[in-house]
Amino acid sequence: MGVGNVVLSNLDLEYLGALLMYDVCDAYLLGPETAWNPDKWETTWLHVEPPGNAYRPRDEAKSRLEATRNADSMPSLPLEKYAGTFDSKLYGQLVVRQDGARLSVTFGEFTREMSHWEDDSFYVRAPTRLTYDWLLTFGVSNDGQTANVTVKHVGWDTDEKDHVFVRTQ
């Protein structure tokens, strides 16, 4: 006779689902007193992966950026000049749109609203992953056009080089 174990969670980044799955396996294999031992949760599970830990690298990286940020700066161009389609041979298209007084970015099927960060840089929650953000910095040419946009990953799990998307439209 086999045993199945399914744990569903709408916050999979907190690892609670995996922790509960292991406890159910422990209860079946070792007995419930071992599975639900509060010491195991305090000294092992919550120590290894406390709630909110998945966002820690992003929050720390954003704090470092904020330390050098000039929040009083303004974009050098009107917002409509930042709108356009930018292309990368590696990642495909990135589309920036102006929606009234805001900019948004679309990458694949995901769209996120951007907020002005500093000068020609805008901050956005990464469209494809909850645990990191993007800092988009537009390259402005001498004639006042945006030639490209550089995507910096804020809080990426590994050192990821900034990636440049070149304007196509």
C-alpha positions in Angstrom: 0.0 0.0 0.0 1.4 3.4 -1.0 1.0 6.7 0.8 0.5 10.1 -1.0 1.1 13.5 0.4 -0.1 16.8 -1.2 0.3 20.2 0.4 -1.1 23.2 -1.4 -0.1 26.8 -0.7 -0.6 30.2 -2.3 2.7 31.5 -0.7 5.2 28.9 -2.0 8.1 31.2 -1.5 7.8 30.8 2.3 8.5 27.0 2.1 5.8 26.3 4.6 4.2 23.7 2.2 7.5 21.8 2.0 7.9 21.9 5.8 4.4 20.5 6.3 5.0 17.8 3.7 8.1 16.6 5.6 6.2 16.6 8.9 3.5 14.4 7.4 6.1 12.0 6.1 7.8 12.1 9.6 4.4 11.4 11.2 3.8 8.4 9.0 7.3 7.0 9.2 8.4 8.0 12.8 5.2 8.7 14.6 3.3 11.9 15.3 5.3 12.9 18.4 8.5 13.2 16.3 6.7 15.0 13.4 5.1 17.7 15.5 8.0 18.3 17.9 7.9 22.1 18.5 11.7 22.1 19.0 12.2 20.9 15.4 10.2 23.8 14.1 12.0 26.4 16.2 15.5 25.1 15.9 15.5 23.7 12.4 12.6 24.7 10.1 12.1 28.3 11.1 15.9 28.9 11.6 16.7 27.6 8.1 13.9 29.4 6.3 12.1 32.0 8.5 9.0 33.7 7.1 9.9 36.4 4.7 13.4 35.1 4.2 12.8 34.6 0.4 12.6 38.5 0.1 15.6 39.3 2.2 18.2 39.5 -0.7 15.8 41.9 -2.6 15.2 44.1 0.5 18.9 44.3 1.3 19.8 45.2 -2.3 17.1 47.8 -2.4 18.4 49.3 0.9 21.9 49.6 -0.6 20.5 51.4 -3.7 18.4 53.7 -1.5 21.5 54.8 0.4 22.9 56.4 -2.8 19.6 57.5 -4.4 18.8 61.1 -5.1 15.1 60.9 -4.6 14.6 64.6 -5.5 15.8 64.2 -9.1 13.5 64.3 -12.0 13.4 62.4 -15.4 15.4 64.3 -18.0 12.7 63.6 -20.6 8.9 63.8 -20.8 7.4 60.4 -20.0 6.3 59.7 -23.5 9.9 59.7 -24.7 10.6 56.6 -22.5 7.8 54.6 -24.1 8.8 52.2 -26.8 9.8 48.7 -27.7 13.3 47.5 -26.7 14.8 44.2 -27.9 17.4 41.7 -26.6 18.7 38.8 -28.6 18.8 36.8 -25.4 15.5 37.8 -23.7 13.3 39.1 -26.5 11.1 42.2 -26.2 10.5 44.6 -23.4 7.7 47.1 -24.0 7.4 50.4 -22.1 4.1 52.2 -22.3 2.9 55.5 -21.0 -0.4 55.3 -19.2 -1.4 58.8 -18.3 1.2 60.1 -15.7 2.7 56.6 -15.2 4.9 54.2 -17.2 4.5 50.5 -17.3 6.7 47.7 -18.6 5.6 44.5 -20.3 7.9 41.5 -20.5 6.3 38.5 -22.1 2.8 38.2 -20.8 3.5 40.2 -17.6 3.0 43.9 -17.1 4.1 46.0 -14.1 3.8 49.7 -13.2 7.1 51.6 -13.0 7.9 54.3 -10.5 10.5 57.0 -11.0 13.6 56.2 -9.0 16.3 58.7 -10.0 17.2 60.7 -13.1 16.4 58.4 -16.0 15.9 55.3 -13.8 12.6 53.7 -12.9 11.9 51.0 -10.3 9.6 48.1 -10.9 8.6 44.8 -9.3 10.1 42.2 -11.6 7.4 41.0 -14.0 8.5 37.3 -13.8 9.5 36.7 -10.2 8.2 37.9 -6.9 11.5 37.8 -5.0 13.4 40.4 -6.9 12.8 43.8 -8.6 14.2 45.6 -11.6 15.9 49.0 -11.8 15.4 50.2 -15.4 17.9 52.9 -16.5 17.3 54.5 -19.9 20.2 55.5 -22.1 19.4 59.0 -23.5 21.1 60.0 -26.8 22.3 63.5 -27.6 19.1 64.2 -29.5 16.9 63.5 -26.5 15.8 60.0 -27.5 15.9 56.8 -25.5 18.4 54.5 -27.3 18.3 51.6 -24.9 17.3 50.5 -21.4 19.5 48.6 -19.0 17.8 46.1 -16.6 19.5 45.7 -13.2 18.2 42.8 -11.1 17.7 43.9 -7.5 18.0 41.0 -5.2 18.8 38.3 -7.7 20.0 35.1 -6.0 23.3 35.1 -8.0 25.4 37.8 -9.5 23.6 38.6 -12.6 25.1 41.2 -15.0 22.9 44.1 -16.0 21.3 43.5 -19.4 20.8 46.1 -22.2 17.7 46.1 -24.4 18.1 48.2 -27.6 15.3 50.4 -28.8 13.6 49.1 -31.9 10.5 51.3 -32.0 
